[in-house]
Amino acid sequence: MGNPFPFVLADLRRSRAGALAIVLLVALAVGLGVAVSAQDRALREGSARAADRFDLLIGAPGSETQLVLSTVYLQPAAIELIDGAILADLAANPDVAEAAPIGFGDNWRGHPIVGTTAGFLAPGGASAPAEGRLFERIDEVVVGADVPLALGEEFEPAHGHVEMEDEEAHGFHQHVVGRMARQGTPWDRAIIAPIEAVWWVHSLPVGHALDEAALWPDGPHGEPALDLIPLGPPFDRAELPGVPAIVVTPASFAAAYQLRQEYRAADDTMAVFPAEVLVQLYALLGDVRDLVATISLLTQVLVIGAVLLAVLASLAQRRRLIGVLRALGASRPFVFATIWLNVALILTTGALLGLAVGYGGAFLVGRLFESRTALSLPIGLGVVELRLVLAIVLAGSVLAAIPAAFAYRGSVAQALRG
């Protein structure tokens, strides 16, 4: 009787229904902890990656969180505008490598149309979109990876009529000329247009002085010559309307903090590092995560305790088997190993299955979150989750010694009579 495994496997087959129930119970308890941990890490990594392109945001005084949510994650909200002259000041500031306006307020079939500059899409002379090219006219757009518009397609935005003063409305159609590579951010669902287009459809100045006679060659009732409207910087300070936000790329690390201090101290602006706002959000989410993690840990402790109590109770039913083993000459270590392996195998199987359950749960929640926000979450198992499962396995293995120690108590005669 040197190998206890045949006895353990035979016992598990005999009571397979009860063993399976315990394994599933352990798996669910462990899976909850694994899912919470993996989902929390994925949310942090995914949201931080989405904010990488936004070094410094400048907007009107108000909620820093809302400014970040609206600009970085394109969550719709009413945001106060800042004076367009601030954009001109930033463009002329030697501490600023790039200042890109961000404009909202229009959409096509639920896809937000975001106005900005070509420089924002290709910072520092970066490569063109994955397909096509960047916009070069006011009526051209670049679409995100998830926008169901093909290159060359024409569409009319929700606010596709331009009201000229004392004149009738003119239709405004936009043409898709490029598609951005997938970024795993809400911008994959966005239609990116020249900021001038957002101003144009809202009947605002377009940031440049225009030759009205050349723009309307057939008079105000004709079609405008849109190719004559210049795009991007340099802007005409006197022709700049308000903007919801400006994304600033500082010229240096020191310049970033200097600019933030300058525009935070002003009465009509606020400046935020999106990364700092995310840290604050993580702190708030961390309280909820810690609560759920604590509940998960308590659940795991209760489940392991319940398993051990169930095993102790089942020892009464196994007393005759244990008595037979002892009568056949089974040593104390053999009996101990038989019972210990029984409990340890159940807990270990449940913990490993819980690792898979937790990953699957986190993956499903991540896909649901992505379908609603377009923010891609990099779900994966890390050291924390593996350490959690290992801790459960080790704790269960140690606690399995309790029922194993009770198994050899009493005489052989008493065990056989049981």
Secondary structure, 3 states (H helix, E strand, C coil): CCCCHHHHHHHHHHCHHHHHHHHHHHHHHHHHHHHHHHHHHHHHHHHHHHCCCCCEEEECCCCHHHHHHHHCCCCCCCCCCECCHHHHHHHCCCCEEEEEEEEEEEEECCEEEEEECHHHHCHHHCCCCCEECCCCCCCEEEECCCCCCCCCCEECCCCCEEECCCCCEEECCEEEEEECCCCCCHHHHCEEEEHHHHHHHCCCCCCCCCCHHHHCCCCCCCCCCHHHCCCCCCCCHHHCCCECEEEEEECCHHHHHHHHHHHHHCCCCEEECHHHHHHHHHHHHHHHHHHHHHHHHHHHHHHHHHHHHHHHHHHCCCHHHHHHHHHCCCCHHHHHHHHHHHHHHHHHHHHHHHHHHHHHHHHHHHHHHHHHHCCCCCCCCCHHHHHHHHHHHHHHHHHCHHHHHHCCCCCHHHHHHC
